């Protein structure tokens, strides 16, 4: 019986890994969606629901986790050698921290949401960028300022000019979002013609 249970666990992990594998070319939106067509359906649905462009959803995930569903911040080290605790509770595609993720689930009613599911992660990004627009009056199409608020939080956003490292990261997100946007213009028609059913 124990042997069967172990085999079942291994099978479930294998299926999860297969469904959540990292796309081979995370710098190209068309390549991502050719491999993960349901991801296109999910991001398109979020764009319609929250108003957050697909290319900005992808650019945030690219910066935060590079599409690694199990991504976590690197552990801090004592004396540069001994592994210590992680600097934050960030996890999954969106690198959402526990507290903000719980707020998202409570406000949206998505109680079964998990940070390792792409569908839930992009919904979180849509929810977050929508709140950023409402709280800070930042357009959901402004990749630079949206990422600053995403990284720093709504309360700390006003201090971002003091943090050159974060500004540099936000510029990278802005640049990547523009690249994704141009790529999507070339393949969006073919993606929209695809007849896969979304579950």
N, C-alpha and C positions, 0 to 999 in steps of 0.2 A: 504493500500500500504506500509506504514511504517513498519507494522507488518511482511509483506512478505520479505521486505528488511532485517530486523533484523534476520529473520529465515535463509535467504540465507547467511548472514555473518557468523552466527553461524555454518551453515553446512560447509562452506568453511574452517573455522578455525578447525572444527572437522576433516575434511579430511586431512588438512595439518598436524595436530597433529598426526593423525594416521599414515601418511606416514613418519613422521619424529621422531617417538618415539625412545627413547634411547634403544638400545639392552639390554637384561637382563644380559648378561655377557660380559662386554667390555674388559675383560682381556684375552678373548679367541677368536682368529680370526675365527676359524671354527664355533663357536657358533654365532658370529656376522653375518657371511655370510649365515648361515642356516636360520637366521631370516630375513636377508636383502640381498637376492640373487642379486638384481640389484646393490647393493654396490660392490659386487665382480666383476661384469661386468665393472663397472665404474673404479675401482682401477686397474683392469687388462688392461683396455684400456689406462689408464694413464701410467702404466709401459711400455707399448709398444710405446706410444707417446713421453714421456719425458725421459724414462730410470730409473725412480725412483721406486725401488722395492715396492711391495704392503705392505710388512711388515714395511717399513719405513714410508710410507704414514699413515698407521694405528697408528704407535707409536707416530707420531707427533700429530695426532688428539686426541689420548688418553691423552697425556700430556696437550694439549692446552684446550680441552673442555670436555673430557671424553664422546665424541659423543653426547653432548647436543647442538642441533641446535640453541638454543636461548642463549647460554652462553655469559656472559659479565663479565668484571672484577668487583669485589666487590667495592661498593662505599667507598670512603674515609670518615672518620668521624671527625667532629670537637668536641674537648673535649671528644673523644671516644664514643660519644652518638649521636650527630646530623648528619644525613646522608648528605654527600657533593657530589661533582662531582666524576665521575669515573676517574681512573688514565690514561686511554687511550681509544681510540675508537675501541679497539678489539671487535670482534663480530663473532658469528657463530661457526661452526665446526672447522675452521682453526684458529680462533681468529685473522684474518687478520685485520690490521688497515686500516682506510679509504683511506689514501694516497697511500699505497702500493696496495690496492685492485683496486683503480682507474688506477694505473700504469699497473697492470695485465690486466685489461679490455682493455686498450688502446693498449698495445703491442700484445695481442692475438686476438683482434677483437671480443672478447666475450662480447659484449655490454650489454646483458641482464643477465649477471651473477649476482648471489646473494649469499651472505655469508651464507644464511640459507639452501641452496641446497647442498647436499652431492656431487653431480656430479661436481659442480663448485668449491667446496672447495678442492677436491683432485686434480683437474686440476690446481688450484692455487698453491698447494704444489708442484706439478710436475714442474710448471713454475719456482717457487722460487728456488727449489733445483737445477734445471738446470742452472739458472743464477748464483747460488752460485758456481757451478762447474766451470763455465766459468770465473767468477770474481776472486774467491779465490783458484781455482784449488783443490777443495775438492771433492772427489769421491761421487757420489750419493748413494753409498753403505756404506758410513761412517756415521752411524746414530749419533754418538757422535758429530762430528764436524759440520755436517749438521744442527743439532738442535741448536748448539751454534750460528751459523750464522742466523738461522731462528729466534731465540729469540732476539739476540742482533742487528741484521741488518748487512749488508755487511760492512758498515763503522766502526762500533764499534767492529766487530769481533776480531780485533787484540788486543783488551784490555781484552779479556775474562779471561785471567789468573788471573786478579785482582778480579774477581767476583766468589767467592767460591760457592755462592748460585746457580748461573747459571750452573756451572760445575756439581754440584750435580744433577740438573734437567736433564742435558744432559746425565749423566750416567744412570739415570732412563730410559730415552728414549732409550738409547743403549741396556739396559737390556731387556726392553719390546719388542724392535724390534727383538731381538734374540729369545724371547719366541714366538712371532707371527710367525717368520720364521719356527721354529720347528713344530709348530701347523699346518701351511699351508702345510708342506711336507706330513702330514698325511691325509689331506682332499682335497688337490688340485685336485686329479684325479676325485673324486666324484663331485666336484664343476664344473669342466670342462665338465662333461658329462651331466650336467643340460641343458635342451633345451629351457629355457625361452628366450623370445625375448626382446631385449633391445630397448627402445624408446628414 
